[in-house]
């Protein structure tokens, strides 16, 4: 994960565990996706990960659409994790 403004370049144990779980895409499986947003400082911030679904991108799009409807002033989007 890339640090956001004002954060240490060191990853937390949680971030290391998540990064370790997101391997290269395995053949015949759906690619994993980060749910990301732009924070108050204008930096991209990853706030969740979608994996293990039949169609991870479709589910990620559904989640980000829900976030956008609830928080219309924020920007949410999906980006590939592997």
ABEGO torsion letter per residue (X at the ends): XBBBBGBBABBBAAAAAAAAABBBBBBGBBBBBBBBBBBAAGBBBBABBBBGBABAAAAAAAAAAAAAAABAABBBBBBBAX
